[in-house]
């Protein structure tokens, strides 16, 4: 699993991250002359008409789906010895696999994707997790588990023989007479059975040995690699990673669907070569009072009530609230698009920019600390060694220069955040939408409780950590944004 996927799996506190954007350091919105920076007419924001999609409906089918999801999330692994008989949708599968996209001649080397079969542990994923194209996952469902006889040979006395399967880390140049393909790959698999040219080239090598087959020596491998009746040339240099004997692999063919994350494979006919080592089959528990008491403590059953029906009503209300949140988020997005189009900020105050940059750096450190604790608890290790590395993954930045995250904050995040603050506080002053002390006192406990539960500390510790001004600004911000959404006419 990649670092980005780990981060997304742990990102259960998106609202926390959003509210961090509302905090300010030294710049005072109350004391600043906002009219100096913001140029908005009342008709530019009040009673604004926007056209957005209809709100998400909530149906009984949604409720049933939600209950089924809840049941699946509470599934319990069932062991049937070392191997289970079949894989079901949603099961955890320990799988060796590689994907080869076939051309008219039957395929090309090296494979386009490969789970490293040289690792001591197999590559595990949950069917339905989109790691493989859906067609392959569908085909794997209900397949019998295969106990692979994959046994890498690592002893120095073991050498490559004619019927082995070998795994290589290599740089290569592949020529089929019409085109030349060059690149590098890790874990490329070559079955030497029936491939006399390759078998002779690698015979006698030990795992860990380096080789050079034509890439610099000129002695390339000429063979009908793709089975089209014409010889192709493969020049390669690298390291023999390991050797396998007696391997049992299955084969599935399918067209890669349009939703697969690797766009280079979409629409192509591909072959999945795989060996399932184990399948973790799960049982789904019945919904009982004990189960809900442990996992959904906020749900309470009325005296004499029907457990399933009342829980169904509870889930229905949750879905309604989710629909309202999605509806409001859509309106907010359109509002900010409107304000961006107006270009109503005359000038960004320098102290606001500087203070926000300081706050964004502090925020990144807090998120690094928070998510790092979640990742260590979940996976036993924090994959991010520095705040900068975490930030690059958090903002999904390309490249490996992690210090670029600060340049991204300066150019993208900080101006946008300051702009939104200036507009929100300007409107608050123009419309008299100031948060009263009564509103602040009423909302503060909920905010403190949310943060305390999220971070596993007391509300007093949360208030001391973030300070009263942080929550005052967040509550004020939310009030103005809520009023703007309520005042928006839906077209």
Buried (B, 14 or more C-beta within 10 A) or exposed (E): BEBEEBBEEBBEBEEBBEBBBBBBBEBEBEEBEBEEBBEBEEEBBBEBEBEEEEBBEBEEEBBEEBBEEBBEEBBEEEEEEEEBEBBBEBBBBBBBBBBBBBEEBBBBBBBBBBBBBBEEEBBBBBBBEEBBBBBBBBBBBEBEBBEBEBEBBEEEEBBBBBEBBBBBBBBBBBBBEEEEEEEEBBBBBBBBEEBEBBBEBBEEBBBEEEBBBBBEEEEBBBBBBBEBEEBBBBBBBBBBBBBBBEBEBBEBEBEBBEEBEEEEBBEBEBBBBBBBBBBBBBEBEEBEEEBBEEEBEEBEBEEEEEBEEBBBEBBBEBBBEBBEEEBBEBBBEBBBEBBEEBEBBEEBBEEBBBBBBBBBBEBBEBBBEBBBBBBEEEEEEBBBEEBBBBBBBBBEBEEEEBEBBBEBBBEEBBBBBBBBBBBBBBBBBBBEBEBEEEEBEEBBEEBBEBBBEBBEEEBEBBBEEBEEEBBBBBBBBBBBBEBBBEEBEEE
